[in-house]
Structures are given as C-alpha cells and as structure tokens.
Amino acid sequence: MISRRDLLMAGAALAAVVALRGLVWPVRAVAGEAFEITRTDAEWRALLGEDRYRVLREEGTEPPFSSALDNEKRNGVFHCAGCELPVYSSDAKYDSGTGWPSFWQALPGAIGTREDDTLFVTRTECHCRRCGGHLGHIFDDGPPPTGKRHCINGLALSFVPETA
C-alpha cells in the first residue's frame, strides 16, 4: 500500500522534473529539420538574455499572467523575439483566461509544429519556422473559426503596433 508520504514524494519528484524541463533540455531538432537562422548557444544567450533564452531555446514556460502581452489590445503584429519573423496578428488574438497570450491562428507559413510528449501527455508544440524558437503549444479548445488555442509565451514574442 502506498503511504501519503510516498505519494507526496512522488509528486515532488514529478514537480521537480517539470520545473527542470525548461532549464536543461535544449530545443531539439527533429531529423531533417533545418532552420534559416542558426546561432551558437552563446550567440543566442547574448541576443536574447536569460529569460527569453530559456523559453525560446530551452522550451521553457513563463509563469501565467506574467506577460504584459497577455493584455495587449492594440492592433498590430506579434513577432518572434528570436528573429523578428511576424508570427501572429492581433486580429487572431483573444483572451483565453489562461494567463498567456492566446491566438486562434498563426500568420500563414509563420510557425512549424511537432509532437511534444515531454509531460506524459502528447501536445502540439509550435515554434518559429525561421529560427526554431519555441513559442508555445496548440490546443483544441479555442474559439471559432479554427477551434484552436495557440497558447504562446509572451517572452517568445515582440509586439509591433500598427501605425496610423
């Protein structure tokens, strides 16, 4: 029989694995996958800073409700913070209530996807198609017309407002 202590220890170990997930596993290239923009780890760190590097290059996740971009309401375009490729339009942004910027679709040809089974469940990871930077994940609980929720780290994005 499993004791309460054993159950708590197993939960703590799982939480540690999840917490370390974004700290120790770098962006993984899938066989045959190549990106237009490549840099060394040192170059990415210098360009991005530690927090953005952790999200974009090590597939980390920022804390929910920590990004000002979650509340960004102006018209404009969200770009990959790694290479400035336009990836999402403000026209597709909505408030999902999850604490991360959410979109119901990406700009055409802007993102790539791959299967992600790192948290004992299969999800769809999305990344910048040009530099491979990890953006977030796509879920099937979004609004019409796509029914998709692109749950994106604000640290993975920069916002360029529309000029009048």
DOKOL-797003 format. One line per field, with one value per residue (C-alpha): x, y, z; residue in three letters; residue number from 1. Coordinates in steps of 0.2 Angstrom, whole numbers. Example, Ala and Ser with C-alpha at 12.3 -4.5 7.8 and 13.67 -1.06 7.14 Angstrom:
BEGIN
u	c(62:68) $
v	c(-22:-5) $
w	c(39:36) $
residuo	c(ala:ser) $
num	c(1:2) $
This chain:
BEGIN
u	c(0:6:8:4:22:27:13:19:37:32:23:38:49:37:36:55:56:43:52:69:61:64:81:90:83:88:77:78:79:70:79:78:73:83:81:85:93:105:117:128:121:132:126:108:111:119:105:90:95:92:73:70:84:76:59:64:79:76:57:54:37:35:23:5:-1:17:17:11:7:-7:-16:-10:-26:-19:-19:-3:8:17:34:46:58:72:72:58:48:29:20:3:-9:-18:-34:-32:-29:-41:-42:-42:-41:-26:-13:-4:-6:-18:-22:-34:-22:-4:0:2:19:25:26:31:24:29:23:28:26:38:25:17:4:5:3:7:22:24:40:45:48:63:74:66:62:49:33:21:8:-8:-24:-41:-51:-51:-64:-71:-67:-52:-57:-38:-29:-11:-5:11:24:25:43:44:36:39:24:24:9:0:4:-9) $
v	c(0:17:29:48:51:41:49:67:62:55:72:82:72:75:93:94:86:98:113:107:104:121:123:108:102:112:115:98:97:84:73:83:99:114:132:148:157:147:153:146:144:159:170:166:169:186:191:185:187:173:173:173:161:149:150:151:139:128:126:134:142:158:160:163:181:187:194:212:205:194:211:219:226:237:232:226:211:199:194:180:188:177:183:196:185:190:176:182:196:205:201:182:186:183:182:164:167:155:169:168:177:166:166:156:155:160:170:159:150:158:143:125:111:95:82:85:71:78:80:62:68:72:90:100:111:127:135:149:142:153:151:136:146:138:149:138:124:122:115:110:121:138:149:148:149:136:129:130:139:144:147:157:163:182:181:172:187:206:217:230:241:246:264:276) $
w	c(0:-4:10:10:12:-3:-14:-9:-13:-30:-33:-28:-39:-54:-50:-50:-67:-74:-66:-73:-90:-97:-89:-95:-112:-127:-142:-151:-169:-177:-190:-207:-199:-203:-199:-210:-195:-184:-170:-157:-139:-134:-148:-143:-125:-129:-141:-130:-112:-99:-98:-117:-120:-108:-116:-135:-135:-120:-122:-105:-100:-92:-76:-81:-80:-80:-98:-102:-120:-112:-110:-126:-135:-149:-167:-174:-176:-164:-170:-165:-152:-158:-177:-178:-190:-190:-182:-176:-180:-166:-177:-171:-153:-139:-120:-116:-97:-96:-92:-108:-125:-135:-153:-164:-179:-184:-199:-215:-216:-199:-187:-188:-176:-169:-157:-139:-126:-113:-99:-100:-112:-131:-136:-151:-149:-160:-165:-177:-194:-197:-181:-172:-157:-145:-145:-135:-138:-148:-140:-147:-135:-144:-152:-170:-183:-180:-163:-159:-145:-148:-130:-133:-121:-120:-119:-136:-144:-148:-152:-166:-166:-181:-186:-191) $
residuo	c(met:ile:ser:arg:arg:asp:leu:leu:met:ala:gly:ala:ala:leu:ala:ala:val:val:ala:leu:arg:gly:leu:val:trp:pro:val:arg:ala:val:ala:gly:glu:ala:phe:glu:ile:thr:arg:thr:asp:ala:glu:trp:arg:ala:leu:leu:gly:glu:asp:arg:tyr:arg:val:leu:arg:glu:glu:gly:thr:glu:pro:pro:phe:ser:ser:ala:leu:asp:asn:glu:lys:arg:asn:gly:val:phe:his:cys:ala:gly:cys:glu:leu:pro:val:tyr:ser:ser:asp:ala:lys:tyr:asp:ser:gly:thr:gly:trp:pro:ser:phe:trp:gln:ala:leu:pro:gly:ala:ile:gly:thr:arg:glu:asp:asp:thr:leu:phe:val:thr:arg:thr:glu:cys:his:cys:arg:arg:cys:gly:gly:his:leu:gly:his:ile:phe:asp:asp:gly:pro:pro:pro:thr:gly:lys:arg:his:cys:ile:asn:gly:leu:ala:leu:ser:phe:val:pro:glu:thr:ala) $
num	c(1:2:3:4:5:6:7:8:9:10:11:12:13:14:15:16:17:18:19:20:21:22:23:24:25:26:27:28:29:30:31:32:33:34:35:36:37:38:39:40:41:42:43:44:45:46:47:48:49:50:51:52:53:54:55:56:57:58:59:60:61:62:63:64:65:66:67:68:69:70:71:72:73:74:75:76:77:78:79:80:81:82:83:84:85:86:87:88:89:90:91:92:93:94:95:96:97:98:99:100:101:102:103:104:105:106:107:108:109:110:111:112:113:114:115:116:117:118:119:120:121:122:123:124:125:126:127:128:129:130:131:132:133:134:135:136:137:138:139:140:141:142:143:144:145:146:147:148:149:150:151:152:153:154:155:156:157:158:159:160:161:162:163:164) $
